[in-house]
Amino acid sequence: RRYRALELLVKRKRLARTAPVPCIVREGGIAEEDSLAENVQRAPLHPLDQFRAFLALREKGQSEEEIAAAFFVSVAVVKQRLKLASVSPKLLDVYAEDGLTLDQLMAFTVSGNHERQEQVLERLAQAYDKQPYVIRRMLTEGAVRASDKRARFIGIEAYETAGGTVLRDLFQGDDGGWLQDVTLVDR
């Protein structure tokens, strides 16, 4: 963004092409951390840029706690941003082009299966109701809610011990999540 601004100044002949531009060169640290901190302070980033920056920091070995401390946010916020960055790249592209709202994108995080997310996105294109709760319902159809009588009888710990997986929603109350393996629940 700054480079494009300098190019514009040169094009409008308000700055010489060879004019020195002050900058700080840092040898240590993580470049993405510096870049994110600088951009957050100057102008608000698109939320997708922040999601990707947090993911880049995580991939470079920083813990969620370290990222949270560096940017003065809670660990829960960092976990949410990382979860948003983990949805299907196709959905992130649609979100970047304002084809999805942030609330809709948050609803897609209920499932980590990119193929399933993309199927629901295609179904959503023809659906009348595109509310986040509809997206969550589509992604969890065929799963058993943790508040279901069978799930309460079995217990989440026993289900997970038997090898079952539970989908959880980091953004809304989910009554304990959704049990994915219906056959295991029945057994």
Salt bridges, closest charged atoms under 4 A:
GLU32 OE1 - LYS60 NZ 3.40
ASP34 OD1 - ARG26 NH1 2.76
GLU38 OE2 - ARG2 NH2 3.42
GLU38 OE2 - ARG42 NE 2.55
GLU122 OE2 - LYS90 NZ 3.85
GLU141 OE2 - ARG116 NH2 3.07
GLU141 OE2 - ARG123 NH1 2.83
ASP148 OD1 - ARG150 NE 3.12
GLU160 OE2 - ARG168 NH2 3.91
ASP169 OD2 - ARG136 NE 2.51
ASP175 OD2 - ARG145 NH2 3.34
ASP186 OD1 - ARG150 NH1 3.00
